[in-house]
Amino acid sequence: MDLTFGNVTILIPPLHITIILVVIIFLLVRWSKQLETRRFTVFFYFLFSTTITPIYTSYTSKGYFELWIPIGFIIMLLYLFGGKRRNHPAKVKASILGFAIAIYQLILKYVG
């Protein structure tokens, strides 16, 4: 969708993407208010958990195949549950929400 104002055009993502983005921002702000200090870390946990990367690439005569994994979420899980310190539920929720976005990215990679 695009809005045109004279010589300026603003491109807006599809409605379902915009609604999902608003819900994600609302949840992250709500969860960040649950923390007493360093409230911005919830956003970093979310952003880092959305990282995906290819771990295997195979070239064939028909093209190539890449195997992608959500490496950010895996590292976040090791960090959150690897130490002996207590984990705040808001940070775990933000990581799981980032994992959901990573899964969406994986679906787009394989389908598109």
Rosetta constraint file for C-alpha pairs under 8 A:
AtomPair CA 1 CA 11 HARMONIC 6.05 0.50
AtomPair CA 1 CA 12 HARMONIC 5.31 0.50
AtomPair CA 1 CA 13 HARMONIC 6.44 0.50
AtomPair CA 1 CA 14 HARMONIC 6.45 0.50
AtomPair CA 2 CA 9 HARMONIC 6.45 0.50
AtomPair CA 2 CA 10 HARMONIC 5.51 0.50
AtomPair CA 2 CA 11 HARMONIC 4.41 0.50
AtomPair CA 2 CA 12 HARMONIC 5.78 0.50
AtomPair CA 3 CA 9 HARMONIC 5.53 0.50
AtomPair CA 3 CA 10 HARMONIC 5.13 0.50
AtomPair CA 3 CA 11 HARMONIC 6.52 0.50
AtomPair CA 3 CA 12 HARMONIC 7.75 0.50
AtomPair CA 4 CA 8 HARMONIC 5.82 0.50
AtomPair CA 4 CA 9 HARMONIC 4.33 0.50
AtomPair CA 4 CA 10 HARMONIC 6.42 0.50
AtomPair CA 5 CA 9 HARMONIC 6.17 0.50
AtomPair CA 12 CA 18 HARMONIC 8.00 0.50
AtomPair CA 13 CA 17 HARMONIC 6.28 0.50
AtomPair CA 13 CA 18 HARMONIC 6.21 0.50
AtomPair CA 14 CA 18 HARMONIC 6.36 0.50
AtomPair CA 15 CA 19 HARMONIC 6.17 0.50
AtomPair CA 16 CA 20 HARMONIC 6.18 0.50
AtomPair CA 17 CA 21 HARMONIC 6.11 0.50
AtomPair CA 18 CA 22 HARMONIC 6.26 0.50
AtomPair CA 19 CA 23 HARMONIC 6.25 0.50
AtomPair CA 20 CA 24 HARMONIC 6.13 0.50
AtomPair CA 21 CA 25 HARMONIC 6.21 0.50
AtomPair CA 22 CA 26 HARMONIC 6.09 0.50
AtomPair CA 23 CA 27 HARMONIC 6.14 0.50
AtomPair CA 24 CA 28 HARMONIC 6.14 0.50
AtomPair CA 25 CA 29 HARMONIC 6.13 0.50
AtomPair CA 26 CA 30 HARMONIC 6.14 0.50
AtomPair CA 27 CA 31 HARMONIC 6.06 0.50
AtomPair CA 28 CA 32 HARMONIC 5.96 0.50
AtomPair CA 28 CA 42 HARMONIC 6.79 0.50
AtomPair CA 28 CA 43 HARMONIC 6.65 0.50
AtomPair CA 28 CA 94 HARMONIC 6.82 0.50
AtomPair CA 29 CA 33 HARMONIC 6.39 0.50
AtomPair CA 30 CA 34 HARMONIC 7.04 0.50
AtomPair CA 31 CA 35 HARMONIC 7.34 0.50
AtomPair CA 31 CA 42 HARMONIC 7.34 0.50
AtomPair CA 31 CA 90 HARMONIC 5.25 0.50
AtomPair CA 31 CA 91 HARMONIC 7.96 0.50
AtomPair CA 31 CA 94 HARMONIC 7.81 0.50
AtomPair CA 32 CA 39 HARMONIC 4.94 0.50
AtomPair CA 32 CA 40 HARMONIC 6.68 0.50
AtomPair CA 32 CA 41 HARMONIC 7.81 0.50
AtomPair CA 32 CA 42 HARMONIC 5.83 0.50
AtomPair CA 32 CA 43 HARMONIC 7.93 0.50
AtomPair CA 32 CA 90 HARMONIC 6.98 0.50
AtomPair CA 33 CA 39 HARMONIC 6.64 0.50
AtomPair CA 34 CA 90 HARMONIC 6.98 0.50
AtomPair CA 35 CA 39 HARMONIC 5.61 0.50
AtomPair CA 35 CA 88 HARMONIC 7.88 0.50
AtomPair CA 35 CA 90 HARMONIC 7.51 0.50
AtomPair CA 40 CA 44 HARMONIC 7.00 0.50
AtomPair CA 41 CA 45 HARMONIC 6.21 0.50
AtomPair CA 41 CA 91 HARMONIC 7.83 0.50
AtomPair CA 42 CA 46 HARMONIC 6.27 0.50
AtomPair CA 42 CA 90 HARMONIC 7.03 0.50
AtomPair CA 42 CA 91 HARMONIC 5.51 0.50
AtomPair CA 42 CA 94 HARMONIC 6.11 0.50
AtomPair CA 43 CA 47 HARMONIC 6.11 0.50
AtomPair CA 43 CA 94 HARMONIC 7.36 0.50
AtomPair CA 44 CA 48 HARMONIC 5.90 0.50
AtomPair CA 45 CA 49 HARMONIC 6.07 0.50
AtomPair CA 45 CA 76 HARMONIC 7.35 0.50
AtomPair CA 45 CA 91 HARMONIC 6.50 0.50
AtomPair CA 45 CA 94 HARMONIC 6.13 0.50
AtomPair CA 45 CA 95 HARMONIC 5.58 0.50
AtomPair CA 45 CA 98 HARMONIC 7.72 0.50
AtomPair CA 46 CA 50 HARMONIC 6.57 0.50
AtomPair CA 46 CA 94 HARMONIC 4.92 0.50
AtomPair CA 46 CA 95 HARMONIC 5.07 0.50
AtomPair CA 46 CA 96 HARMONIC 7.83 0.50
AtomPair CA 46 CA 97 HARMONIC 6.67 0.50
AtomPair CA 46 CA 98 HARMONIC 4.71 0.50
AtomPair CA 47 CA 51 HARMONIC 7.30 0.50
AtomPair CA 47 CA 98 HARMONIC 6.46 0.50
AtomPair CA 48 CA 72 HARMONIC 5.37 0.50
AtomPair CA 48 CA 73 HARMONIC 7.19 0.50
AtomPair CA 48 CA 76 HARMONIC 7.58 0.50
AtomPair CA 48 CA 98 HARMONIC 7.48 0.50
AtomPair CA 49 CA 70 HARMONIC 7.50 0.50
AtomPair CA 49 CA 71 HARMONIC 7.67 0.50
AtomPair CA 49 CA 72 HARMONIC 4.36 0.50
AtomPair CA 49 CA 73 HARMONIC 4.20 0.50
AtomPair CA 49 CA 74 HARMONIC 7.80 0.50
AtomPair CA 49 CA 76 HARMONIC 6.47 0.50
AtomPair CA 49 CA 95 HARMONIC 5.49 0.50
AtomPair CA 49 CA 96 HARMONIC 7.66 0.50
AtomPair CA 49 CA 98 HARMONIC 4.70 0.50
AtomPair CA 49 CA 99 HARMONIC 5.69 0.50
AtomPair CA 49 CA 102 HARMONIC 7.27 0.50
AtomPair CA 50 CA 70 HARMONIC 7.04 0.50
AtomPair CA 50 CA 72 HARMONIC 6.10 0.50
AtomPair CA 50 CA 73 HARMONIC 6.78 0.50
AtomPair CA 50 CA 98 HARMONIC 4.65 0.50
AtomPair CA 50 CA 99 HARMONIC 5.77 0.50
AtomPair CA 50 CA 100 HARMONIC 7.83 0.50
AtomPair CA 50 CA 101 HARMONIC 5.83 0.50
AtomPair CA 50 CA 102 HARMONIC 4.62 0.50
AtomPair CA 51 CA 70 HARMONIC 5.95 0.50
AtomPair CA 51 CA 71 HARMONIC 6.18 0.50
AtomPair CA 51 CA 72 HARMONIC 4.69 0.50
AtomPair CA 51 CA 73 HARMONIC 7.24 0.50
AtomPair CA 51 CA 102 HARMONIC 6.46 0.50
AtomPair CA 52 CA 68 HARMONIC 6.52 0.50
AtomPair CA 52 CA 69 HARMONIC 5.55 0.50
AtomPair CA 52 CA 70 HARMONIC 4.26 0.50
AtomPair CA 52 CA 71 HARMONIC 5.47 0.50
AtomPair CA 52 CA 72 HARMONIC 6.46 0.50
AtomPair CA 52 CA 102 HARMONIC 6.35 0.50
AtomPair CA 52 CA 105 HARMONIC 7.79 0.50
AtomPair CA 52 CA 106 HARMONIC 7.62 0.50
AtomPair CA 53 CA 68 HARMONIC 5.37 0.50
AtomPair CA 53 CA 69 HARMONIC 5.73 0.50
AtomPair CA 53 CA 70 HARMONIC 6.56 0.50
AtomPair CA 53 CA 71 HARMONIC 6.35 0.50
AtomPair CA 54 CA 66 HARMONIC 6.08 0.50
AtomPair CA 54 CA 67 HARMONIC 5.40 0.50
AtomPair CA 54 CA 68 HARMONIC 4.07 0.50
AtomPair CA 54 CA 69 HARMONIC 6.32 0.50
AtomPair CA 55 CA 66 HARMONIC 7.42 0.50
AtomPair CA 55 CA 67 HARMONIC 5.81 0.50
AtomPair CA 55 CA 68 HARMONIC 5.95 0.50
AtomPair CA 55 CA 69 HARMONIC 7.01 0.50
AtomPair CA 56 CA 66 HARMONIC 5.58 0.50
AtomPair CA 56 CA 67 HARMONIC 5.07 0.50
AtomPair CA 56 CA 68 HARMONIC 7.37 0.50
AtomPair CA 57 CA 64 HARMONIC 6.93 0.50
AtomPair CA 57 CA 65 HARMONIC 5.58 0.50
AtomPair CA 57 CA 66 HARMONIC 4.38 0.50
AtomPair CA 57 CA 67 HARMONIC 6.45 0.50
AtomPair CA 58 CA 64 HARMONIC 5.47 0.50
AtomPair CA 58 CA 65 HARMONIC 5.14 0.50
AtomPair CA 58 CA 66 HARMONIC 6.50 0.50
AtomPair CA 59 CA 63 HARMONIC 6.01 0.50
AtomPair CA 59 CA 64 HARMONIC 4.21 0.50
AtomPair CA 59 CA 65 HARMONIC 6.45 0.50
AtomPair CA 60 CA 64 HARMONIC 5.67 0.50
AtomPair CA 68 CA 106 HARMONIC 6.96 0.50
AtomPair CA 69 CA 106 HARMONIC 7.73 0.50
AtomPair CA 70 CA 74 HARMONIC 6.61 0.50
AtomPair CA 70 CA 99 HARMONIC 7.21 0.50
AtomPair CA 70 CA 102 HARMONIC 6.00 0.50
AtomPair CA 70 CA 103 HARMONIC 7.41 0.50
AtomPair CA 71 CA 75 HARMONIC 6.16 0.50
AtomPair CA 72 CA 76 HARMONIC 6.09 0.50
AtomPair CA 73 CA 77 HARMONIC 6.11 0.50
AtomPair CA 73 CA 95 HARMONIC 6.63 0.50
AtomPair CA 73 CA 96 HARMONIC 7.77 0.50
AtomPair CA 73 CA 98 HARMONIC 7.29 0.50
AtomPair CA 73 CA 99 HARMONIC 5.85 0.50
AtomPair CA 74 CA 78 HARMONIC 6.35 0.50
AtomPair CA 75 CA 79 HARMONIC 6.13 0.50
AtomPair CA 76 CA 80 HARMONIC 5.95 0.50
AtomPair CA 76 CA 95 HARMONIC 7.06 0.50
AtomPair CA 77 CA 81 HARMONIC 5.88 0.50
AtomPair CA 77 CA 82 HARMONIC 7.57 0.50
AtomPair CA 78 CA 82 HARMONIC 5.03 0.50
AtomPair CA 79 CA 83 HARMONIC 6.75 0.50
AtomPair CA 80 CA 87 HARMONIC 6.43 0.50
AtomPair CA 80 CA 92 HARMONIC 7.68 0.50
AtomPair CA 81 CA 87 HARMONIC 7.62 0.50
AtomPair CA 87 CA 91 HARMONIC 7.20 0.50
AtomPair CA 87 CA 92 HARMONIC 7.36 0.50
AtomPair CA 88 CA 92 HARMONIC 6.75 0.50
AtomPair CA 89 CA 93 HARMONIC 6.10 0.50
AtomPair CA 90 CA 94 HARMONIC 6.13 0.50
AtomPair CA 91 CA 95 HARMONIC 6.24 0.50
AtomPair CA 92 CA 96 HARMONIC 6.25 0.50
AtomPair CA 93 CA 97 HARMONIC 6.15 0.50
AtomPair CA 94 CA 98 HARMONIC 6.17 0.50
AtomPair CA 95 CA 99 HARMONIC 6.18 0.50
AtomPair CA 96 CA 100 HARMONIC 6.35 0.50
AtomPair CA 97 CA 101 HARMONIC 6.56 0.50
AtomPair CA 98 CA 102 HARMONIC 6.20 0.50
AtomPair CA 99 CA 103 HARMONIC 6.16 0.50
AtomPair CA 100 CA 104 HARMONIC 6.33 0.50
AtomPair CA 101 CA 105 HARMONIC 6.24 0.50
AtomPair CA 102 CA 106 HARMONIC 6.20 0.50
AtomPair CA 103 CA 107 HARMONIC 6.23 0.50
AtomPair CA 104 CA 108 HARMONIC 6.31 0.50
AtomPair CA 105 CA 109 HARMONIC 6.21 0.50
AtomPair CA 106 CA 110 HARMONIC 6.30 0.50
AtomPair CA 107 CA 111 HARMONIC 5.91 0.50
AtomPair CA 107 CA 112 HARMONIC 7.97 0.50
AtomPair CA 108 CA 112 HARMONIC 5.34 0.50
